[in-house]
Amino acid sequence: MNVVLAAATSVALVLSGGGGRGAYQIGVWKALNELGIEIAAVYGTSVGAINGALIAIGDFEFAEKSWLDITFEDVMDIPESVKKIITGRFTDLTIPEAIDAAKQLISEGGIDITPLREKMKNLLPEEKIRTSKVHYGLVAYSLSELKPYMLYIEEIPQGMLADYILSSANFPLFKREEIGGRLFVDGGVYSNIPVKMAIERGYENIIVVDIGTIGVADILEYIRIFSNQGRIEYIRPREHFGTVLTFDSQVSKKYLTEGYLDTLAHFGKLFGESYYISDNEDLIQKLFINLRSVERDIAASLLGIRLPVNLSAQAQYEEYILPRLRLETLSPFAEPALVCRKLLEDVAKFLKVERLKVYTSYDLLKAIVSASSPSGFLDTIMYKTRYRKLIDFLIFLYKNSHIPHSQEVTP
């Protein structure tokens, strides 16, 4: 993370399109607020245009509640059969039902999003956005003219903001939005990540929250700004839930949490690649050297290692245990704390330990010990051939360490 950016007071936030994943961007906003990073401008495409307007309004609790309360019916009005198709539940339909649903989509010219249009009127008060200290802009694409529109707030006609936001968020499966006789489609078909808007306004510190795909113009823009990568930060979800057309409060809650945690990790407040770990210590070393001599022999034997008796606990760890853990984690040159973290994360991921929460290294080890043994056929094979010795080793350390409880974790 660029330290200069972290301390900057003039940051432009660029929000990509991504449909139902949009709650992630609100989670990012929450973390940026906590980190003291001031947002001077926000430019977005599709759902990024919607979230950008919410950020310009400045009421985080309102934005969070809006996403947590959202339902599929708040966005579109379609029969259940069509809903199953666009949410990927094809197996729930018979072939005749699927054909009829597809025909209905075609005959009606797309999905009716009247519920979303009505919701926008209450969700996005235009005057608050126009008078916000956070500068706002969006991307839309006119099918009638085959022309993109990158519009800053002052370029959008008075009273038409909601219309242009809806045109920006006009997903290709939706009925086309019409403004002044022109038909619009989702701005993401042209530029899903409108970094250009921030650059043109002179912002040198830019944070991109990318939850979707790349538009045609984005590829060229990436090439043009390649030399400026040092001033542009990208935050992306580590994991996706549902589809871009999944609008569900539980999915939104996951994305909100993930966006928040990913941002804290991006700025160095949390560690880990798959999990979110609050400390950066070699817990395995700490537990191992606090074992009694005979217990260290047992722990080593679980990894298939025979320890020489004439070495100190520290030397046994550094010369025998750590090299084996480096081999197991495929990290021959990593720092010991990173090796420990990679091992804990790898095992936790295999055991499907809950991911969307903050752990200390010790908490993650405890969760590994508490996790159920794998039940699937392939997982059972992996457990027997690769993970069993590692899990047995970690469980032994956890159960036999002589570290006082108050010293188990370094804050």
N, C-alpha and C positions, 0 to 999 in steps of 0.2 A: 504494500500500500504506500502511495506517495504521501509523505508526511506533510508536504506543503499543502496538498489538497485537503488533508484532514483538518488543517487549521484555517482553511480558507473561509471567508465570509461571503463569497460570491460564487456560488455553485449552481450550475444549470443541471437539472434532472431531466433525463430523456427516457420516456416510458414507451416500450414497444407494445404492439397488439398481442393478444393471446387469449381472448375470450374469458372463459371461466377461471383461468389461472390468475385473473387480475388482482385477487386479494393479496397475492404475493407482494405486489407493489406497495400496498398499504402497510404491510409488515416492514418493508424496507424503510418507508417514511417514518414509522415509529422508531426504528433504530437510529436513523439519522438525527431525529429530534433528540434522543437520549445522548448521542455522541456530540451534540452541540454544533452540528453542521447545518448552516443556514442555507435554505433553498431560495435563490434569487429568481429563478425562472424554471418553468416546467413545460416541456413540449412532448406531445404524445400522439400516437396513432391508435385508432380503434379503441379497445378498452383502456389503452394508455391515455387517450384523449379524455375519457370519462374520469379516470383516476387523477389525471392532471388537473381537471376542473375542481375535483374534491380537494386536492392539495392546495390549489389557489384559494379556495374558500377558507382553509386553515383549521377546520374542526375535525381533529383526528377521531374523536369518539363517535361523531356522526358517520364518518367514512367507514370506520370499523363495524359499527352496528349495521350499516347499509349492506355490507358484504355478508355479515353473519346472519342477517335476516333473509337474504335473497333465496328465492326458490325458482325452479324452472318456469313456473307460471308467471313470475314477475317479469320474465324476459320475452317469452313468446307464447302464442296461442295456437297449439297444434293438437291433433288427435294423438292418442297414446301410441298407435302403431308408428307414426312418424317420429315421435319422441324416441322410441326404441331404436330406430334406424340411426338417427343423428347422435345418439349417445353410445353407439357401438354394441347394443344388445340384440344383435341379429338373430342369435339362437333362440330368443324368446318369441320369434315370429314364424308363422308358417310361410311357405313360399307364396301362396296367393295373397296373404296379408302384406308381405313385403312388396309385391308387385303393385298392389292397390295403393300402398303408402307412397311409393315412388311416383306413381301416376298422379296422385293428389298434389305432391310437391310441384311437379311440372305444370299441371293444369292451372294451379293457383299462382304461378309465377314466383314461388318461393315461400318462405315462412313468414307468417304474420307476426310482427313484433309490436303490435299496438300496446301491449302491457308495458314494454320498455319505454315506448314513446311517452306514455302517460306518467311513468315513474320519473322520467327525466325532468318533467316540469316541476316536480316537487323536490327532486334531488339536487338540482343545480340552479340556484337563483342567479340569474344572469348578472345583475348589478354588483353582487358581491365579487364575482369573478373579474368583472371589468375594473373594479376599484381596488382589487387586491394588490398588495405590495409584491406579490409573486407574479412575474410576467408569464403569460400563457399563450400557447399556440398549438395547432393541430394540423394533421395531414388528411386530406380527402382526395378522392379521384373521380373525375367526371367521365363516365362512360360515353355520354353524349358527345363530348369534345375530345375524348381520349387524351385528357389533360390532367396533370396533378395540380392540387392546390395545397401549398404550404402557407397557412394563414396564421398570422399573429392576431392577438385579440383585437387590436385596433383596426384590423382589416376586415373583420367580420361585421356585417351590417347589424345595427341595433335591433334587438328583438329576434335575431336569427341564430343565436349561439347554440341553443339546443338542437336546432335543425342541422347545423354543421357538425356538431358532435355526433349526432345519430348517423349522418352521412359518413363520417370517419369510421364509425363502428358498424358499418353495413356489411356484415359477413356475407360472402358470396351466396350462401344458401338462403339469405333473407330476401324479402321483397325489396326492390330498389327504392332508395330514398330519392325524392324529387324536390329540387329547389329551383325555382324560377324556370321551370320547363326542362331543367337538366337532370339526368339520372346519375346518381352516385353509387359507387361501390366502395367497400372497405379500403381505407387509405393504405393498408398494409400491402396491397398488390403492387404499389409503387415504392413506398418507403415505410417499412415496419419499424425502423429505428432511426428517427429523424435527427441524427446528430448534426446534420447540416444546418438546421434551424438554430441550434445553440452556437455553432461556430460563426454563422452570419451575424448573430447579435453581439459577437465579440467576447463570448465567455471562454476563458482559458482553462477553467476547471469544470469538468463535465463528468457526471455519473450516469451511466446507462444501465437501466434495469430491463434486461432482455428475457422475456418469458415466451417468445414466439418464434416465428420463422423470419427469414431474411427476404426483404423485397428486392425488386429488380434494381432500383437505384442504390440500395444499400451496398451491393457488391462493388459498384464503382466508387461509392463513397468510402468504403473500407480502404480501397487502393489509394485514394486521394489523401486520406488522413493518416496513412500508415506511419508517417514520420512523426505524427503527433500523439502516438499511443501513450507516451509518458504522462500526458495530462488527461487522458480519458480512462475512467475506471468502469469495468463491466461487472455487474452483479447478476448471476443467473441461478435458477433453482438447481439444487443438487438432485432433486427427484421430482417427477411429475405425478399428479393424481387425477384420475378420470381423464376426460378429453377436453378440448377447448370449448366444447358446448355442454360441459357438465356444470350446472348451476345448482349447487347443493351446499347447505350451511356447514355441514361437517367437512366437506372438501375445502370450502373457503377458510375454515378455521385452521386446517393443516397448512394451507398456503400462507396465511397470515403469520403463523408461527415460524414457518420455514423462511419467509422473507426477512423476518426480524432476526433470526439466528444466523442466516447466511450473511447478513450485513455486518453483524457484530464479528463474525469470523473473518470477513473480508478486511475489516479494519484492525485485525489482530487482537481482538478482545477475547476470542475463543479459538481453540485449536482443534485440529482433526479434519479428516477428509470426508468421512461418512457420518461421524458423530460430532457433537459439540461439547468440547472438554474445556473446563475453565482453568486448569493448571497445565504446566509444561514440565513435569517432573518424570524421572525414571522410577515409577512406583515399583516395578519388578525388582530393580536393584535394591531399593529400600527394604522390601519384604524379604528378599533372599538373604541379605547380609545380617538380618536380625533373627534368622533361624539358628537353632543350635547345630552343632557340627553334624550330628547324626541325621538331623532333619535336612540339612543341605545335601547330604549324600543321597537321601531318598528323593528329594526334589530333582536333583541332577539325573538320577536313574530313570525318572519318568520321561526325560528327554533323550534317554539312551546314552547318557554321559557318565563316565567314571572319574570322580574327582581325586586328584592327589591330596594326601592328608597334610602335606607340609606347607600348604599355602594358606594365607589368610582368607577370610570370607570375601573381602574385596577383590583380591587377586583371583580367587576361584570364579567370581562373577565375570570379571573383565576378560580373563583368559579362556574360559570354557563356556559359561552360560551365554554371555552376550554374543560371541561369535555364532553359536547355534541359533539364537534368536534372529540375528542378522540374516542367516541362511533361510530361516523359515519365513521371514518377511520380505525376502529379496531386496534387502537394503544394506549392502555391504559397507557403505561409507557413511551412513546416516549417523547423526548424533544419538547417544543412548536413549534420550527422552523420546525421540522420534521413533526409534525401534520399538520401545515399549508401547507407544500410542498406536503404531501400526498393528502390532500384535493384538492389542485389546480390541481395536476396531474391527479387525478381520474376523476374530472369533465372535464378537458381538453381532456382526452382520450375518455370519453363518447361522447363529442361533436365533436370528430375527428379534434381537433386543430392540425395544422401542427407540426410535431415532430422534424424534422431534422434542427433545428436552435437553437441558444443560446438565452435564455430569462432571463430577470430579473424576480423576483417574480411578480413585478407590470406589466411587459410586458405580462406575462402569464395570469394574471387576466384580463388585457385589451383584450387579444385574446379570452378569455372565454366569455366576455361580447359581443364581436363582432361576435361570432360564431352563425351560424344559429341554430334554434331549430331542434331537431331530426325529421326526416320525416318517417323513417321506422316504421312498426307496432310494432315490439318488442322494438325498441328504445323509441317509444312514451309511451309504457306501463312503461318502466323503468323510463322515465322522470316523469310520473305522480306519480309513487309509491315511488321513491327513490330520484331522482335528483332535482325535482322542487324546494323544499324548500332550498336546498343547493345553487342552481343557483340563486334563488331570493335573498338569503342572500348575496351572493357575488356581485351581481349586485347592490344591495342597498348600500353596503359598497363602491363600486367603485364610484357610482354616488353622494354619500353624504359625502364623507370624506372631511375634512377641512385642510388636509395637503397641504402646498404650493407645487406647481408642482416641484420645484427644490429639494424638500425633499421627493418626492414620493418613491424613490428607494435608498437604501444604496448601494454604489458601492462595 
